[in-house]
Amino acid sequence: MKPFYFEKSLGIDIREDSTALCLVGKKLRGTEVIASSFFDNESLGPDSPAENSDRFTQQVDQFLKDIGGAPDQIIVSLPRRFVSVKTFSLPAPDLQSVDAMIEFELGRHFSAPEGELLTTYRVEEYGSNLYRIIAAGINNGPFQYFWDLLEKSGIHPSQIDVSTFSNLNLIRKAGTVSHGNIAIIDLGRNSVEFSIMNQGIVDLSRTVSISDPGYQKAFDRHDIGRDDLKPHAVRMAKFLTEALQSTLYSCNFIPSNEGIDQIHLVGGGVFSETIAFQLEEETGTTTRTVEPPEAIRKSLPMEFEPATMNTALSLALRGVTQCHYQLSLLPADKIPVRRRSSLRTTVALGVITLLLGAGFLISKVSYNKLTLDSLNTQLKEVKLQVGTLEKVDREFEKLSAFAKKLNEIDRNYPLKMQVLKELSRVLPKDTYVTRFSIKKNTIEIQGFSKSASRLIEKIENSKLFSNAAFKGSVVNKKDGEKFTIKSDIRFEDEEPA
């Protein structure tokens, strides 16, 4: 049965050199990821060539076709280089006074001509008659460029968020925010954003360009081994440590004698786990890679990669759940009008559905009980006649059911049975598979092994598989080495290359 969703929400995270999309759906019990996608793009902006915009449009159009059209809720974040984030204090007797002064203060801190800047802000109470303002702004030129680009792609955003706040929302949902000074490092291929939080409030956020050809070239190379990634990760960890220290010194509300108590790493591509480890070694500070919330992880599709799609996921979740940072750069006149069904009608339909479902279940249970009573009566009569054959009958029924199940799998999924048998034959006993999926003539295998490095050779020696290779890095876990292997499947009429 096709799953039913009360509401769907699409998150689109547009970066300097890539775009991630994530579609989530809200069900009766929880929220799950329906689809996700990631693609590289050339630099986008008012001065970008037209072909860059065309390629972006084609990729987004294809994703919308795959998911059956755009949902009502679409939350977008724009490349960080076009967005300024500032935090400042504002003495005021109450919130009404803050509202009266905020426009002047925003114009003063962003230093933009009147009418040339779109802003959004959040007010945090920071003490007696003192408020902390966290604000974001974007010039009209870049905003209009991306608005036209999205409309050309069939996208009508319900919110324009900022990746900085979206990442903070995801960290909060994962329940990993601690007290003290926290650093959030959003690591991309060509740039990195540093955000420092003091007592749960953003103090400073800035973006730094990356110029490391080795790191940039390997950023999304899943075929590179862990040992080959390490030199780049060590070098990048030192760069991040120095830039983080400089950012900390620039904070307005953190004393110079205080340091960072915890680091959260967002992004990082194939380097995510390795850089997090090296960064903790370099700084001596607990460093965590940001993961999707626990309730979401069980529904993640195979193509979802947290290191590149987490921000898009957080954007999508904003459309169906309550978030701490509810900022938006979208002007009021561009917010789409959503049609909401009557609450009374929705409740009435829900009650009718429940009553019908309950009636069906009751009738089904009654019928099953009558049938079971009849079968029990017949069984007692048979037992009196056959007596000693009762045990044989039970064993025969178990074997028949088992054989029937195997035959059904073999009939409906012949390739899966063949693959399962072959994997059981070629994989070592200290290796176990937690998940595998088959698409056309390709198989992707996930699992744990005491020594993952020898698996490629064993799979290649099989007549059923070819071109086996690791997808991503092999990660050491307490259960062994966690691996993902991708391989082609040979059919019986194919000869090895």
Residue, then its C-alpha position, 0 to 999 in steps of 0.5 A: m500500500k502506498p504510504f499516506y502523508f498528512e503533509k509534505s515538505l521540501g528542503i533545498d540547500i543551494r551552495e556555492d558549488s552544489t545543491a542538496l534536496c530532501l523531501v519529508g512527509k508527516k505521517l500519523r506517527g512521526t516524520e520520514v524522509i521520502a526522497s533526496s538528491f545531491f548534484d554539483n553546480e557551477s557558481l550561481g549568482p547575478d553575474s553567473p553565465a546562463e548555462n549555470s542557471d540552466r543546469f540547475t533548472q534541469q536538475v531541479d525539474q528532474f527531481l520534481k518529476d521523480i517525486g510527482g511535483a512540488p509540495d506546498q511547503i518548500i524551504v530554501s537556503l541561499p549560498r552563504r556568501f550572499v547572506s550576512v549574519k550579525t548579532f548585537s545587543l539592544p538595551a530596551p525596557d521591554l519588547q515593544s521598545v525593541d520593535a520600535m527601535i529594530e528597523f533603525e538598528l538593522g539599518r545601522h548594523f548592515s550599512a545598506p541603503e534603504g530599500e536595498l536590503l531584505t532582513t530577518y531577525r530573532v530577539e533573545e532576552y539576555g538580561s534585565n532590560l537587555y536583548r540580543i538580536i540575531a539578524a540576517g540580511i541579503n541585498n535585493g540583487p542576489f535575492q531577485y536572481f535566485w527568486d527568478l531562478l527558483e520560479k523558472s524551476g517551478i519552485h515557489p518557496s514558502q520560506i527563505d531560510v539561512s543555512t546557519f540557523s537551519n544547522l542549529n535547528l538540526i543540532r537542537k533536534a538531535g538533542t546534542v546542544s550543551h551549555g557553554n561556548i559551542a562552535i558549529i563548522d559547516l564545511g563545504r568544498n570551497s568554503v567553510e562557515f564558522s558559527i559560535m554560540n554562547q549560552g545557546i545564542v549565536d555570537l558570531s558567524r562568518t565564512v572563510s574560503i578554502s584553497d586546498p586543491g587536494y582536499q577539494k579534488a577528493f571532497d566527493r571521491h568515494d573511491i579513495g581509501r581512508d589512508d589516502l584521505k588522512p593527509h588531507a584531513v590532517r592538513m584541513a584540521k589544522f586550517l580549521t583550528e586556526a580559523l576557529q581560533s581567529t573567529l573566537y577572538s572576534c566574538n563580542f560576547i565571549p571573554s578572551n579567557e574562555g575557549i570552545d567547549q564543544i564542536h559540531l561538524v556539518g558537511g565535510g563530504v567523504f572527509s566528515e568522520t576523518i576530519a572530526f577525529q583529527l579536529e578533536e585531536e588538534t583542539g582537544t575539544t569534543t567534536r561531533t559530526v551532526e546526524p539526523p534525529e534518531a526518529i528520522r534515521k530509520s526512514l533514510p533512503m539509501e541515497f541519503e548522505p548526511a555529510t552533504m544533505n543534513t542541511a536540506l533535511s533540516l530545511a524540510l523538517r521546518g515545514v512539518t515540525q516546530c523549530h527554534y529558529q523560525l527566520s525567513l528572508l522572504p518578503a510578506d508579499k511573496i509568501p504563497v497562500r496555503r489552502r488549509s482544510s477545515l479542522r472540523t471536516t478533518v476531525a469528522l473524517g478522521v472519526i468516521t475512518l476510525l469507526l469504519g476501521a474498528g467495525f472492520l476489525i471487530s467483524k474480522v476478529s469475530y469471523n476468525k474466532l468462529t473459524l478457529d473454533s470450527l477448526n479446533t473441533q475438527l482437529k480434536e476429532v482427527k487427533l482421536q483417530v490418528g493419535t500417534l501421527e500427531k507429531v508427524d503432522r506438526e513437523f510436516e506442516k512446519l516443513s511445508a510452510f517453510a518450503k512454501k515461503l522459500n518457493e514464494i521468494d524464489r518465484n517472486y524474487p529469483l535474483k534476490m535468492q541467487v544473490l543471497k546464496e552467493l553472498s552466503r558462499v563468498l563472504p567470510k564467517d566474520t562478516y555480516v550484511t545489515r542491508f542490501s539493495i538491487k537496482k537493475n544490474t547493480i547491488e549495494i551491500q552494507g555491513f560489518s566485518k573484522s577485516a573489510s579490506r579483503l571483501i573486494e577480492k572475495i566478491e570479485n572471485s564470484k561468477l555473479f559479481s564484477n567491478a566491486a568497489f567500496k562506496g565511501s570510507v570504511v569506518n571502525k565501529k565497535d561491531g567491526e569495520k563498517f563498509t558499503i560495497k557497490s558491485d555490478i551483477r553478472f547475468e548467466d549469459e554474460e562473460p567476465a570482462 
